[in-house]
């Protein structure tokens, strides 16, 4: 018998999905589907949704860290929209990031 598929007696390891190889917290299959469906580019490679998911994870972490600190300082267990607004106002980089976005909480003054 020929031993075509076997390479020198080496056993293959268990196959891993792209999600487990990327080591990301959020699944990027939804991002991939939306990128392909939305006509954002002529081609969407396999790596594009992985990179975009990594950027989104980073941005979420950058937003939730200061707003979580503010919520804890006010003895709240949950992050409220008000905590997000205070975090955006106090952090200069976050303020530049959302400078052009309309906020519905602009007229609410923080009570700290």
N, C-alpha and C positions, 0 to 999 in steps of 0.2 A: 504494500500500500504506500502511496505517496503521502508525504507529510507536508502538504502545501501550506495550509493556514498556520501551522505551528512554527514559530521562529526559534529553533534551537531549544525546544523544551521549556521556553519561558511561558509562564501563565500570565494572562492579562489580569490587571487589577480591576476592582469594581468600578464601573463607569460612574462618573460624577456629572451632574447637570451643570449648565452654565451658571445657574444661580449659586450653587454651592462652591463652584470654583471662584466666582467673583467675590465671595465673602461679604455680600451686601445685606443690609437689613430689610430693604423693601424689594419686592419682586419687580423685575423690569419687563416682564412679559406684557403688562398693560402699556408701559411706555413704548415698547416696540410696536405694538398694535396701533397705538395712536400716532406714532411717527409715520408709519406706513400709510395709514388711512388719511392723514391730514395733508399730504402733499407738501411737506416742508422741504424736501430735497428730492432730487431725481433718484438717488439710491440711498438706501438705509442698510448699512452693514450690520453684522452681528454684534460688533463692539459698540456701536453708537448708543443703544439704549443702556448699556452697562455704564458708560461714561456719564450719560445724562442722569442716571439714577445715583451715581456717586456724587455728582454736583448737587442734586436735590437733597441727598442725605446730609451733606455738609451745610447747606443753607438752613435746613430744618434744625440742625444742632446749634447753629449760630443764633437762631431766633429763640429757640426754646430755653437755652441756658440762662440768658439774662432775665427772661420773663419768668422762669421758674424761681430764680433768686428773688425777684420782686414779690412773687406770690408767697414764698416762704417768709419773707420779711413782714408781710401783712397778715401772717398766720392763716393763710388759705391753703387748702389741699389741692385745689384745682387752679389751672391757669385760665383766667378770664380774658375776654377781649381787651379790657382795660389794662391788664398787665402787659399784654402785647404792645399796646399803644405806648405805654410808659417806657417799655424796653426800646421801642423804635425811637422815641424822642431822646432818650438818654445816650444811646449808642450812636456815635457819629457815622460809622460805616453803614449801619442798618438804616439810618435816616437818609443817607445818600442813595441807598438801594431802592427805597420806596418813595422817593421824593415826588415823582410824577403821579403816583397812584392816588386816587381819591379815597379818603378814609371817612367812614360814616361817624367816627367818634371824635371828630375834630373839635367839637364844641364842649366835650366833657373835660373838666379840669381835674387833675389828679388830686387826691386828698391825702397827701403824705406829709 
